[in-house]
C-alpha cells in the first residue's frame, strides 16, 4: 500500500521533535522539498516517508502531503513498493515540473538582487526583500543565487533618498488601497506646517523620494505631496471616488519631474560642446529634440508643463547650459546667476 495522506505510513517511523519541524521547515519551502523528493525517487533509492523526513528534517506528515500533492496536482506516477518499502516512478520518462532558468534570466536575477539595495532603508524594502527571497527559494539548488561569487562583481550605488516614517507610509498606502481620505500634517519647506485633508489618487517615486498625488481640500485642486514631509497621517472613515477623467500618465505626460501645471511650455537649452556628448547619451524627456551645431554644441528642445525642476536641472550643468527659450525662464536664470555672482564676491 502506498503512503496516503490520511493513512498510516507502512514504513518505520519516528516523529521528529517540534523544534526541528518549526525551526527548519520555515526555511525550506515546498518547491525545494518537491525537488528533493523527486531527486531521491529518481535515484532509485526507493525512499519512504521516514527516510525522506529524517534526511530533510521535517515531519512525516509534511512528506505525506508533498507526495499526495505530487500525485494529484502534478500528475507524478508515484507508486509504493511493499518489497522495497519505498517509492518509485512507474513511468521513467516523467519529469517534475520545475522552474526553468536560462543563463540570461539567472543573470537578470543577479542584477535584480543588487538593484534591490537602492531601496534599503525605505519602508518598502522589507516587503521587496521578502518577495525576492521567495523567488530565490523557488530556484533549484544548483542555480541558487551566489552572492559571494558572480554577483559580487556588480555594485549598485543607490541615489540619495528621503527618510519616510514607516507608520506614515503604511497609512498612506492603506488610504490609496482602500480609497479613504487622509488627514495629514504637512510641512512645506520654508513655510511651516499645515493640516491637510487629501484624497489620495496615485503614488510615484522620483529621484529617491515618494510623492502622493491627490485632491487637496485646503487648496481645492490636485496637488503633489512629498510623503517624507508628512509629519502626521491618519486615515479617516470617509471614502472618495477617483474622478473618471483622472489619468496620471496623461496628467504627467509632459512633466519634467513630478510637478506640473496647466498648459505647455516649449523650452530650448543650448549645451556647450564640453557636455554635448553627455546630453546625447540620455533621453531626458519624451518630447525632446536635439539639434547638433557645427561648433560641437547642441540645442535640446522639449515641451513641458512646469519649470521648477527643469530650472534646477539646468542649474546642475553650471555655465555649460544656457536657456534660450522661454524668455520667462531665461530672465529667471539670469537673476539667479546675478545672485550667485554677488554671493561669491564677483564684481
N, C-alpha and C positions, 0 to 999 in steps of 0.2 A: 504493500500500500504506500502511495506517495504521502509526503508530509503535507497535510492540508491545514488551512488557517484555523479551523475550529476543531481539529482532531489532534490528539497527542502524537508527537513525532515518534516513530518506531525506533529512532536512533538513540543511543545512550545520551544522557543529557544531565547537565547540572546548570542551574540558573546562575548567571553572573551576578555579582553584587550590585546593588542600586547605584553605588558610587561610579563604577565604570560605565554603566549604561547612561547615566545622566551627564557625566563629565565628558565621555568620549563621543557619544552619538551626536551631540550638537555640533561637533567639528567634522562629522562625516555625513554629508548629505546623501540622499537616496541614490542619486545618479552614480556616485562613486561606488556605493555598495553594489549596485547592479552590475557595474563593470567588473568589480571584484568577483562576484558570484559567477558571472559569465566566464571569466578567465579560468577559474578553478574547475568549472564543469568542462570547459573546452580542453583543458589539460588532461582529461581522462582520469582524474583522481577519485571520481565518484564521491564528492563531498556530501556531507549530510548537515542537518541543522546544527548539530553540536559542533562539528569541526569548523564550520563557517562562522558560527557565533563566537567561538573561542578565538579563532585567528583574527577576526575583525574587531573583537572586543565590544560586541553588542549582545543583546539578548536573543534567545532562540525565537521568541515571538516576532522580533524585528525581521529576522531572516525568513520566517514563515510568511510574513506579509509581503516581503520582497519577492519570494518565489511565486506567490499567487498573483502578484502584480505582473510579473514577467509572463506568466502563463496566459492570463485573461486579458491584459491590456496591451502587451507587446507581442502576443502570439508565439511565445517561446515554447518549442516542443519539449518541455522538460518532463522526463519520466523518472520513476524511482525504481531502483534495482534492489529487491529484497536480498538477493545473493551477495551483491557488493555493498549493501546497506548504504547506498548513496545515490545521487542524482546523475543523470546523463542526458545528452541531447539525442532524441530519436531520429533527428534529421541533421546530419553532419554539416550540411551547407547553410544552416541557419546562422544569421548574424544579428546580434543585438543592435537595434537602432541606437546610434550614438552621435554625439556632436562631431561633425567632420570639420576640421580646421585646416585650411590651406596655409602655406607659409606666409603669404601676403596678409591673410587675416590674422594670423598669430602676431605678425609684426604690428598690425594695427592695434591689437590688444596691448602690446608692449607700450606703444605710444599713448594709448588712452589712459593707461595706468599712470604714466608720467604727467599727462595733461591734467589729471585729477588733482595734482599737487597745487595747481594755481587756485583751487577753491579752499585749500586748507585754512582754517581759522574763520571761515564763513559759516552761517547757520545751515547751509545745505550740504556741507562737506560730509558729515557723518552718514546722511542718507545716501549720498552718491557712493561713499566708500562701502557701505553695506551692499548696495546693488552690485558693485563691481566684484566684491568678494564672492557673491553668489555666482557670478559669471565664471570666476576662476574655479570655484568648487565644482562646476559642471564640466570642466575640462578633464579629459583622461590624464592619468598620472604622467605618462611620457611627455606631455606637452604643457605641463603646468608652468606658470609664469616663473621665469628665472630672473629675479631681481638683482642678484649678485653678478650675473654673467652678462648676457647680451643687452639686457635692459640698462645696465649700468653705464652704457656708452652714450646714453641720451640724457640730457638735462633740460628741464623747462624752467626758465626764470619767470616767476609769476609777476604780473603787473601789480602796481600799488592798489590796494583795496581798502575800502572803508570798513569800520567796525560797526556791526549791527547787533543790537541786543537780541539774543535768541528768543526771549519771550515776546518781544515786539514782532519779530519775524513770524513766529507761529501765529500770532493774532492776525497779521496782515494776510498770510496765506489762507487762514480759515475764513476771513472775510471775502477773499477772492473766490474761494471754492464754494462757499455757502450763499453767496450773494447777500451779505449783511453789511450794513453801514458801519463805518468805523468812527470812533470818537478819538481824535488824535491831538496831542500837544506837540506842535511842530515848531522847530527852531529855524528861522531864516537868518543866514549869516549877516551880521551887522545890524539886524533889526529886532532882535529879541525873539520871543516865542508867542504863538497864538494858538487858541483852541480851534480845531477844525472838525467839521463833520464831512466825511468823504464817502462817496460811493465808489468802491474800488472796481475798476474795469479791467485793468491789464497791468502786468509787471514786466519790466525789461531790465536786463543787465547791460551796463555800458561802462567801459573803462574802469573796471574794478568797483563799481557801485551798482546797487539795485535801486530802481526807481518804480514808483507806483503812479500809474496814470488813472485818474478818476475825476468824478464830478465834485468840485469843491463848493459846498453850500455857502461858505463865507463869501467867496468871490463870484459865485453864480456862473461858473464856466469850468471847462475841463482843464485841469492843471496837472503838472508833473511834480511829484514829491520824492525827494531822496529819503529812502527808508532809514538811512543812518542818522538823519536829522530828526527823527521821531523820538521824542523824549518819553512819551507815554502813548499807549494804544489800547483801546478797549473795543471789543466787538459788541455792537448793540443788538437788540432784538428786532430792529426794523430792517426789513428787506428792501430791495430795489430791483428794477429791471434795467439791464443794459440797453440803451437805445438801439433800435434796429439799424440805424444808419451809422453806428459806431464801428469803424473798421480801422484797427491800429495800423495796418500796413498802408492803407490809403492816407490816414492822418499823418503818418510819419514818412510818407513816400519821398518827399523832397527835403527831409530834415538833414541837418549836419550835426549829429549828436542826438540828444533826447529832448531838446526843446524845439518848439515850433510855434508859429503864429499864422494868422490868416494871410492869404496871398503868397506870391512867389517873387523871389528877388534873383536877378541874373548877376552873377559875380564873376569878375575876371581878375586873375592874380598872375603877375609876372614873376617867374623864378629865375634867379641867376644861374649861369652855366655851371657854377660850382656845385649846385644841388639838383640840377635838372635830371640827372640820371636817377637819383633817389625818388624824385617825384614820379617819374615814368614807371618805376618798379611796382607801384601800388595803384589799386583802384580806390580812390578816396570817396567817390560819390557815384551813384548810378547814372547821373546825367552828365558826368564830366566829359569835356572835350579838350584835347591837347593840341596846341599849335606850336610847332618847333620853329625857332627863329635861326637866322644864319649865324649869329654870334654864339650859338650853343645854348642860349637861354630858351625858355618856353613860356607860353601863356596857358594857364589852366582855367577853363571856364566851366561853371556849373550853375544850376538853378536850385536855390534853397529857399526855405520859408522862415528862417531865423538866423540872426547874425551873431548871437552871443558866443557860441562855441566855435564858430568859424573864425571869429576875431582872435580868440585865444590860440587857435591852431596856427593862424598866420603869424602871430607874435612869436610862436615857438621856433620859427625859422629865422628870427633876427632880421638883419638887413639883407638877407638873401631873398626875401619875398616882398613884393610891392603890390598893394591893391590898386588896380586901375579903375574898376567899377564895382559897386555903385559909388557915386560921389559922397553919399552919406557916410559910408564905411571908410572911404579914403580920408575924409576930414577927421573922423574919429581916430584913425590910426595916426594921423599927423599930430593930433593933440596929445596922444599917448607918447609919441616919440619926443615931443617937446617936454613933457613932464619927466620923461626918463633922462633927458639931457640935463635938466635942472637938478634932478636927484643925484646924478653922478658928477655934478660940478662942471659940466661942459659950458663953454662960453657961447 
